[in-house]
Amino acid sequence: MFLSVADTTWAENYMLTCPSKKFFFIDCPGCGMQRSVWALLHGDLSASWHIYPPTLFVLATLIFLVLHLSIRFSRGAYILKILFIITIVVMAANYIYKILNHQLI
């Protein structure tokens, strides 16, 4: 566990509300990412995956982006495009899965 109980209580009280869920009562394609990152920060990879699978792909893409900007890999731009496409496909697949299993509300 990387964070203390006091940090957990504070963060859970100040997590952002999804505007789509608040106004239209339906999840957006990114709903669950905050809770998933929070679980990941607590070292619970399994819970993070179950809450929102694309989180790991988004974080991998962002980490590679930062590394590419600082190190300048020779094929970094190409790899970033591939990572971005994979991330979008995983996000879309997750959203379609939620639609088909009536998990949007």
N, C-alpha and C positions, 0 to 999 in steps of 0.2 A: 504494500500500500504506500503510495507516494504522498498522499495528502492526509491531513488530520481530520478528525470528525468535525471540528469547528469550521474548517475550510469547506467541508461538504455541506454543512447546514447553510453557510453563507451563500455558496454558489447556487444551491438549489432554490434559494429564495430569489435570486436575481437572474435566473435563466430567461432568455428572451422568449416571448410568445410568438408563434408562427402567425403572421398576418392572414394567411390563407385559412388556417384552422380557426382563427379568432373570428373572422368576418364571414367566411363561407362554410365553415364547419366541415372542411375536408382537408386531408393532409396534402401538402405539396410534395414534390419529388425529393426534397431535402429534409423533410420532417424526421426527426430522430437523431440528426447528426450531433447536436449538442450533448444529448444524453449518452450517445455512443462515444464521443471524445472524452466525456467525463468518466465513463467506465474504463476507457483505455488509460486515462491518467491515474486511475486507481489500480492499474495493473491487471484488470479483468478483461483479457482479450476475448474470451468466449462471450461474455455479456455484451461487449462492444459489437461483436459480429452479429449477434442475434438482434440487437436493437436496430442497427443500421449497417449492413455489409459494405456499402460504398465508402465508408469512412476510411478504411485502410487504403483503398485505392487513391482517394483524394489526398491523404497524408503522404503516400509514396510519391505522388506526382509533385506535390509541393516541395518535399524534401529534395527530389531530383532537380527541380527548378532552381532552388537555392544553390545546390552544388554546381549546377551548370553555369549559373551566373557568376559564381566565384572562381571556378576552376576552368571553365570554357572547354568542355569535352568536344572532340572533333565532330562527333555525330549527335551531339546533345539535342539540337533542335528537332532532328528526326525522331529521336527516342521520346522527347517530350510530346510530340504529336501523337505517337503511338500510345503513350500513357494516358493522354487526354482522351483519346478515342475509347480506350478500354474503360476508363472511368465513366464516361458518358454512357457507354453500353451497359455497364453494371448498374448505374443509377436508373436507367430506363427499365432494365430487366427487373430490378427490385420494385419499381413503381407498378409495373404491369403485374407482377406477382401479388402485390398488395391489392390491386384492383380485382384480380381474378379470385382472390380469397376473401374479399369483402373486409379488408383490414384498414380501409381508409378513414373510418370514423371511430 
